[in-house]
Amino acid sequence: MIRYVFAVLLALFYSVVYTVIGPMIANQVISFEQVRILPFAACFIICLAVNFLIFFIMPRLYLRAENGRISKCLNSFFEKVGDRRLFLLVWAFLFVSWIPAYLIFYPGVLSYDMINQTKSALGGITDNHHPVLHTWLIGLFMNLGDSLLGDYESGLGILSLLQMFILSYALTRLIFLLKKWKVPALILIFTAFLSAIWFENACLSVTMIKDILHAAFLVLFACHFMEIALNPSEYSLRKHNLFIFPVVSFLMCAFRNNGIHIYLFCFAVLLVLRIHRIKKAKAYIPLIAAILLPVFMFKIYTGPVFEAFGIAQGESREALSVPIQQLQRVTVRRAEELTGEQMERMEYYIANTPEWLEPAPGRAYDPFCADPAKTSFHSEHYDEDPIAFWKFYLQTGAQFPELYAVAFLSNTLGYWYPGYYEFSYVMYDNYPPEVFAEPLERKSIWNPQVLHKYYESACGSDFWRETPVLRLFFVPGFALWFLLYAIALAWKKRGFFTKVLPLFLPLIAQYGIMLLSPMSSFRYSWPFYLMLPLVFAGICGNFEPVRNSSDKH
């Protein structure tokens, strides 16, 4: 019965979002007068049919596939090869699959934040706007390339290889964790194959942005977290985990400033879910110490270490995209309803007609991207008295709740509405060489026209994003739906709250981070999709403890 309820409710929810709320927000016309019954009914019927397939037909096909001849042959093959050799084969398969992108993009995609980061990397790091560790790493490899091979690009080419190496290892580690929990062999093959051919992985693995190494260590963190959540005693027995886990977790946090929030969320919720076992905590003192250690390491790193090297913390506005957008929308849309005192307070926090906006005066507001409004925000005024800001923010929200809601839905549109893909591109072209602190240019080692056109089209063309089915892999708006359907399919699994739900916590945390980001970009949602195989563990995994050689990886 519960499957029927989920099938109907999810079909209804999706249809409302896709045919009613999404188009309203996308067009910025908040009115039900434009709603059409026919598209809604058609969407609901199609979605209900798909849900019937997902909830009733797919489980039967899954059971047949699990016990079928192909699965038995694959499992037999896996046993003959052995876990260690198979691990190396999958790792090599992923790495080699991305080499064509490496040869075409060599030394890497030099876009996004590289202009500012190369300036800091070569001239001195002064702030944490871009993660210090990542900027330092860029500088290290650029100088290494210049010293040993005569140019900066060679060093960046080596860094691209390092990114490919770590990311392919992380994805292989995740695949073998699913294997340990007896996820069907066909799903493992599908996961490995998709990880290898998905253009996002190939292109981003050689892109010089902080997201890459953060995502790789986030996947590794998720693997360790799942093992801790499901069987802490077994995890603790492997003593090397108590040393590896703090290092992986610290790097996950250090390569992106919001990594620490994912870490704290996962363990805070896990503590709540396992609070009834608190009496057994004494048996896990070394593990608890290993869990707490990354937090202390990160605090020391961003505190005394930053101070010693004269590195300033990132500006507060970088973490305030949502409230800044909400306040700015109120000022743009309802300025006449604000009192003089409210308007004065608003301008105290968010500049009106900032210098960079002239000669086009007016408040900088883009409903779908927080960067313009965020750039106008006075972080120094916020830092003087954060409590005063939040008090003003909450008071304004109580006065204009509908504007706050629309501002939030607008800024996060691409993360829940599959019909919007404005920022779902991946950079293909580099910035011009002369804009960097030292000229940097693409020096493709191999550039066949077929692959060149494919990557250029995959990164920037709207054809893929507009094509049914294919758009699943190009539009971040499906992230929420993957998560909801996975939770619904795993709902009746034994021990849902104690064993299954913890597997979804890294995905839930990453989705929360996405909602707080300045725009709904596929680049920000990419780590979510890398961890998506976790849903297979939640839906069809067997969590009985099994020791095998894959535990050593």
N, C-alpha and C positions, 0 to 999 in steps of 0.2 A: 504493500500500500504506500509506503513512504517513497518508493521510487516513482510512483505515479504523481505524488505531490510535488516532488522535486522536478519532474519533467514538465509539469504544467506551470509551476511557479517560475522556473528559470526561463521558460519560453515566453511567459507573460512579461517578466522583468526585462529580458533582452529586447522584446518587441517595443516596449515603452521607451527604452533607452535609444534604440536604433531609429525608430520612426517618429518619436515625439520629442523627448528631451534633448537628444543629441543635435538634431537639426535646429531646434530653437537656439541652443547655445552657440552653435556654429555660425548661425546667421545673426545672432545677437538681437533676435526678435522674440521676446518672452511673451508669447500669446498663444492660447489654445485655439484661436480662430483659424490658424493655418493647418491644424491637424486634419489629416484625411483618414477616414475609416478604412478604405480599401487597402492602402499600403500597410497599415497596422495589421489588418486581418490576414493579409497574404504573408507577412513576416511571421505572425504568430503560428499559422498553419505549417509553414516551412520549418520553423524552429521546433515546433512540437514533433514533427516527423523526424527531424535530426535527433532530438532528445530521445525519442522512442528507440532509434537506432543505438544511441550511446548507452542508454540505461537497460535495455532489454536484449538487443541483438548482439552487441559487442561483447558482453560478458560470456555469452554462449560460445561465440567465436573464439574468445580468449581461452576458455576451458578446452575447446577442441585443439587449438593451436598448442596449448601447454602440454597436452598429452599426445600430440600428433607425431607423425613420423619425422617431420623436419626438425622439430624441437629435440626429439630423442637423438637424431643424428648430430645436431649441433652440440648438444650436451656431451655426447660421446667424443666428439672432436675436441671439445674444450678439455676433457679429462686426459686425452692422449697428449695434447700439447703441453699441459701443465700451466698452472696459474702464472708463474713467474715469466715463462716464455711468452705466454699469451698477452700478459700485461705489456711487455716490451713491444710485441707486434702491434697491438692497438695504439700504443703511444707513438710508434714510428709511423703507423698509417695516418694518424691525425697530423703529425708534424710534416710529413712528406706531402700530404694533400694541400697544405698551405704554401708550399714552396713556389708554385707558379705566381701567386700573388706577391711573394717576397721578391722574386726576380723582376716583376713588372714595376712594383712600387719602390724598389730599392733607391735610397737606403731606408725608406719608410714614408708614410703619409705625414707630411709636415704642414699641418693645418691646425684648426681649433686654437689651442692656447699656446702654440709653439713660439709665437712672436715674443710674448712676454717672458716665457720660460727660458728661451735661449739668452735673452738679455740678462736675466737674473743668473742663469747658470754660468755665463762667462764673465759677468761683471760683479757678481756678489749677490747672495740671497739676503733680502732685507725683510721679507714678510712671508706669511704662510697662506697667502691668497690662493696660490697653487701649492699643493703639498710639498713641503721642503725636501722630503726624501726623494720624491720623483724628480724635482728640479735638479737636485744635487746629482742624481744618477745620470740625467741627461748631460750635465756638465762633465762628469767623470768620463763618460764614453766619448763625448766630443773631443775632449783633450787627449784621451787615449788614442783615438783615431788620428788626430793631428800629429801627435808625437811619433807614433809607430808607422803610420801609413801615409802621412802627408796631407790629409784633409779631414775635416770634421764629419763629412758624410760617411766615411768608413767606420767611424766610431758608432754613429747612429745605426748603421747597418748591422753591427755586432749586437747592439741593444735590441734591434728588431728580432734577431735570432734568439736572444735570451727570452724575450716576451713570448715568442712562439714555443720555445722549449718548456717554459713554466706553465703556460696556458694549456698546451696539449697534455702535459703531465696531470694537471688538475682535472681535466675532463676525463682522462683515463682512470684516475683514482675514483671519480664518481661512478663511472660505468662499472668498475669492479666492486664497488660497495653494493651496487644493485645486484650484481651477480652473487655476492655473499648472502644477500637476503632472498635469493632464489626468484628474482624477477625473471620471467620467461626469456629464453635465449633469443627469440625473435625480436623482442623489445630491446634487448642489449645490442643486437646487430643494427637495428633501426637507429638507436641513439648514437652509436659510433659512426654510422654512415652519414646521418644528418649533421653531426658535429663536424665532420670532415668537409662536406660539400656546401654547407650553409655559407653564403658569401660574407655575411657579417663577421663570422669567425676569422675567415681568411684575411679580409681587409683590415679589421680592427686589430688583429694580432700584430700587424706591422705599422700601426698608427701610433705616433708619439703623443699619447695623452695619458693622463693619470688613471683613467678608467680601466686600462688593460691589465696592469699588474694588480690593481685593486680587485678586479673581477676574478682573476686567477686565484688570488689568495682568499677571496670570498668563497669560491667553490671549495677550496681546501678546508677553510674554516667550517663550511656546512657539513663536509664529510666527517670531520672530527666531532662536531656538535651532535650529529645524528648518532654516532657511536656512543658518545657520552650519554645522550638522552635514553637510548635503548638498552644499553648494558654497561653502566659505569664500572661495575666490578671487573668485567672482562677488559675494558679499556684501561683501567688502572694497572692491571697485571702486566701489560706491555709497557715497561718503564720508559722506553724511549718516547712514548706519547707525551709524557709529562714534561719533556724538554722541547719536543717539536711543536706541540700545541700552542704554548705561549709565543713562540717565534712567528708561527703562521698567523696567529690572531693579531699580534702587534703589527705585522706588515700589512695585514688587511686594513687595519685602522689608519696606519701611517700613510698609505698610498691614496687615501681619500678621506677628507676631513669628517665625513658623516659615517665612516666605518665603525667608530666607537659606539654610535647610537644603535646600529644593528646588533653589535655584540651585547650591549647592555639589555636591549629588548629581549633577545633570544633567551638569555639566562634568567632574566627577571620573570618572564612568563613561565619558563620551565620550573623555576622555584615555586611559583604559585600552583602549577599542575602537580608538583611532587611534594607539596607542603606536608602531606600526610605521612611522608617517609622521613621527616626531619630528624626523628630519633636515631636513624641509621647514619647520620652525617659523620659521626666520629670515625666510621670505617673508611671514609673517603677524604681524610684530611689532606693527604698529598695531592689528590685531584682538585680539591677545593682551592688549595694554594696555587695550583697551576692555572685554575680559572681566574683567580683574582690577580695573578701576576701581570697579565697584559694590560690591565687597567692602570696599575701602578707604573708600569713601563711607559705607557702612553702619557700619563700625567707628568712623569719626570722628563720625558722627551719634549713635550710641548711647554713645560715650565722651566726648570733650571737650565736645560740644554739650550732652549731657544734664547733665554736671557744671556747665557754665556757667549753666544755667538751674535747677539744683537739682532735677533729675528723677532719681528712683531707678529702678534696673532692676526689672523684674517679678520676683516671687518665684520661687524655684527650683521650687517644687511645681507650677507651671503646666506644666512640661515633664516631670513625673515621674508622670503618671497611671498608666502601666502598672506600674512597680515599687511604687507606693503601694498599688494595688489588690491586687497579689500578696502583699505583706507583710500587708496587712489581712486578707485571706482566711485566711492561715495563722493569724493571731492569733484570728480568730473561730471557725475550724473545728478547729484543733488546738492550742489553748492548753495543754492538759494535757501535750502532748509537748514543750513548750518548757522549757528550764532556767530557773532564776531569773535568771541572767545574760542569757539571750536575751530574757526577758520585760521585763527592765529596759531593755535596749537598744531593744526594740520600742517601749516607752512613751516613750523618749527622742526617738524620731523621730515617732511618731504618738500623739497624745493619747488617753487613755482617758476617756470621759465628758467631752467638751469642754463648755464652759459653754452654748453655743448648743443643745446636745442635751437639756439638762435640761428638765423633770423625768423624762425617759425615759432612765435611765442605760444605758450599754452602748456598745460600739464602733460607730461610724457606718460601715456598710458596705452598699452597694447593688451587687450583682454586675454590674449593667448601666449604672451611672453612677458615675464616679470622684469626682464633686464632694463628696459627704459625707466620704469618707475623706481626700480631698485638702485639704479645709478644716481637718481635724484635724492636718495635717502641719506639723511645726516646720521651716520653711525655714531659720531661723537656725541650728539645730543641724546641718542638712545643710551649710550654707555654711561652718561652722567647719572641717569636715574631710570633703569629698566622698569622698575615697578610703576613709575608714573606713566610710562609708555603703555604698558599692558592695561593699566587702569583706564586710560583714555581709549585704548583699542576696544576693550570690553564694553564700555559705555556707548561708544559709537555703534558697535555691533548690535547692542540691545535696541538702538534707535532705528537701525537699517538692516535687520536680519536678512531680508530678501536680497539686498545688494551684496552682502557678504557671501551668501550662498551662490549667487550667480557668478561672482568674481572667482570663487573657488572652483566651480564647475568649468568656467571658461579657461582658467589657467591649467587645469588638469584634463581638459577635453580629450586629448589624444590618448589618455591612459584608460579610458572607459568607453569611448565612442569609436567603434571601428571604422566609421565613415570619415574620420579626420586624420590626415597624415601630413600636415604642413611641415613638421619638423622631423619626419621619419627618414630623412636621407642620411647617407653615410658619406663623408668627404672622400672624393676621388682625386681631385687636383690639389697640388701643393700651393701654398701661398707663393707669390713672386720671390725670387732669391734675395732681392735687394731690401725686403722689409725686415729681414732678420738682423740680429746684431752683427753676425758675420754671414755673408751670402751662403745660402744652402739651396741646393737644387736636386731634382730627381735625376738619377743616373741609371736608368733601367738597364739591367744586365741582359734581359730577354724580354721582347715585347711583341709577340705575335698579334696580329690585328684581331683575330677572333676573340682571344682572351681579353685584349684591351677593350674591345667593344662591349664584351660581356660585363666586365667589372664597371666600366663607365656607365652602362645602362642600369645595372643592378643597384649601383650607388645612388644614381640621381633620377632615373626615369620613373614617371608616374605609372607607366604601363603595369608594372608588377603590383603596385599598390591598388590599382583599380580592378585587377583581375580576380574574380572569385576563386577561392581556395588558395591560390598563390599568395594573396594578400595576407594570409595568416602569418607568413614569415617576414613580412615587411612593415606591418602596421602595429605599433605598440598598444593600440586600443584593445587587443585581444588578451592582454596580460591578465586583466581582472577576471575575464570569463574562463580562462584556463584554470585559474585558482579556484573559482567558485564551483566549477564542474568537478574538479578533482576532489574537493572537500565533500561535495555531495555524493560522489561515487564511493568515497572511503568512509562515509558516515556510519554505516552499519558494521564496519569492521571491528572485530573484537579488540577491546582496549583502546577505543578511539582517543579518549582524552589523555591517557597515560602513555601510549606508544605511537599512535598515528599522528595526532595533532602536532606533537613536537617536531615531526619531520617537515611540517609546513611553515614552521616559525621563521626560518631564513627567508622563505619566499614572501611571507606576510611582512616581515621587517623591510625587505627590499622594496616591496610595493609601497609601503608607507613612506620610505625615502623618496620614491618617485613622485608621490603626490606633493611633497614639499619642495620639489625642484622648480627652477624658474620657468621651465617649458616642458611640454610632453614630447621629448625627443627619444628616438629609438636608441640613441647612444646611452641615455640614462637608464633605459629599460633593458638593455642588453645583458647586464649581470643577472637579471631576473630570468631571462630565457636560458642562460647557461645553466642555471640551477633547476630548470623545469623538469628534468628527469627525476627529481625528488618525488614528483607526484606518482610516478610508477611504483616507487617503493611504498607510498602511502596506500595506493589502490590495490596492488597485487603482491606486495612483498610478504615474506615469511620471516618473522623477527625472532625465531628461536635461535639462541646463540650457536653459531657454527664456527669452529676454528679451522682455518685453512691457511695456505701459504700466502694468499693475497693480503692477509693482515699485516704482512711485513712491509708492504709498500707505503 
